[in-house]
Amino acid sequence: MSVARPRERILTGSATVIACAMMLATMGPAVSLLAAALIVSYGLWLTRSEWPSADRVLPVFAAAVLIQCVHLFEEYRTGFFRVFPPVVGLAEWSAERFLWFNAVWLMCFVLAGIGIARGFRPAYVVALFLALGGGIGNGIGHLALAVRARGYFPGLYTAPLSLLAGASLAARLFRQAHREEAVI
């Protein structure tokens, strides 16, 4: 895969801005760090001309998506959508809004996996976001919320899995292409 062409950069950047605006419009400032992670993911995507092959990325990517599903289940069952927004000074989210928000992102992850399999460069922005925002940031965030609460905070049990999956996916994504060929 080669460096993104100007049109690809503009379209991918526009999609990133639209996704951030939609996240903030539907969930409010509580998802500001996720929006920031998406923008950082786009910025990192712009800096790379080569990405690891799909066969190297997709197994870890699929595991990270599966862990996101398990994490979402824990968050939903333990009321994260009620407990988290007041921490940042907002009214609680409805269960429906929380589930729709997560369902849309899970669909984006599935479509990104298909895109990676087909060599579609912009799909790597979503993979980076899953690694950085959905994995590392989410995992650290839940651990910090538990420390703040001095005990369990919804999502804590699966947060270390999210952190590990995100770190593993990030490591796989940032592996240099020439190092990857030497390993194979």
Secondary structure in CASP SS format (residue, H / E / C, confidence):
PFRMAT SS
TARGET T0000
AUTHOR 0000-0000-0000
METHOD secondary structure of the structure
MODEL  1
M C 1.00
S C 1.00
V C 1.00
A C 1.00
R C 1.00
P H 1.00
R H 1.00
E H 1.00
R H 1.00
I H 1.00
L H 1.00
T H 1.00
G H 1.00
S H 1.00
A H 1.00
T H 1.00
V H 1.00
I H 1.00
A H 1.00
C H 1.00
A H 1.00
M H 1.00
M H 1.00
L H 1.00
A H 1.00
T H 1.00
M H 1.00
G H 1.00
P H 1.00
A H 1.00
V H 1.00
S H 1.00
L H 1.00
L H 1.00
A H 1.00
A H 1.00
A H 1.00
L H 1.00
I H 1.00
V H 1.00
S H 1.00
Y H 1.00
G H 1.00
L H 1.00
W H 1.00
L H 1.00
T H 1.00
R C 1.00
S C 1.00
E C 1.00
W C 1.00
P C 1.00
S C 1.00
A H 1.00
D H 1.00
R H 1.00
V H 1.00
L H 1.00
P H 1.00
V H 1.00
F H 1.00
A H 1.00
A H 1.00
A H 1.00
V H 1.00
L H 1.00
I H 1.00
Q H 1.00
C H 1.00
V H 1.00
H H 1.00
L H 1.00
F H 1.00
E H 1.00
E H 1.00
Y H 1.00
R H 1.00
T C 1.00
G C 1.00
F H 1.00
F H 1.00
R H 1.00
V H 1.00
F H 1.00
P H 1.00
P H 1.00
V H 1.00
V C 1.00
G C 1.00
L C 1.00
A C 1.00
E C 1.00
W C 1.00
S C 1.00
A H 1.00
E H 1.00
R H 1.00
F H 1.00
L H 1.00
W H 1.00
F H 1.00
N H 1.00
A H 1.00
V H 1.00
W H 1.00
L H 1.00
M H 1.00
C H 1.00
F H 1.00
V H 1.00
L H 1.00
A H 1.00
G H 1.00
I H 1.00
G H 1.00
I H 1.00
A H 1.00
R C 1.00
G C 1.00
F C 1.00
R C 1.00
P C 1.00
A H 1.00
Y H 1.00
V H 1.00
V H 1.00
A H 1.00
L H 1.00
F H 1.00
L H 1.00
A H 1.00
L H 1.00
G H 1.00
G H 1.00
G H 1.00
I H 1.00
G H 1.00
N H 1.00
G H 1.00
I H 1.00
G H 1.00
H H 1.00
L H 1.00
A H 1.00
L H 1.00
A H 1.00
V H 1.00
R H 1.00
A H 1.00
R C 1.00
G C 1.00
Y C 1.00
F C 1.00
P C 1.00
G C 1.00
L C 1.00
Y C 1.00
T C 1.00
A H 1.00
P H 1.00
L H 1.00
S H 1.00
L H 1.00
L H 1.00
A H 1.00
G H 1.00
A H 1.00
S H 1.00
L H 1.00
A H 1.00
A H 1.00
R H 1.00
L H 1.00
F H 1.00
R C 1.00
Q C 1.00
A H 1.00
H H 1.00
R H 1.00
E H 1.00
E H 1.00
A H 1.00
V H 1.00
I C 1.00
END
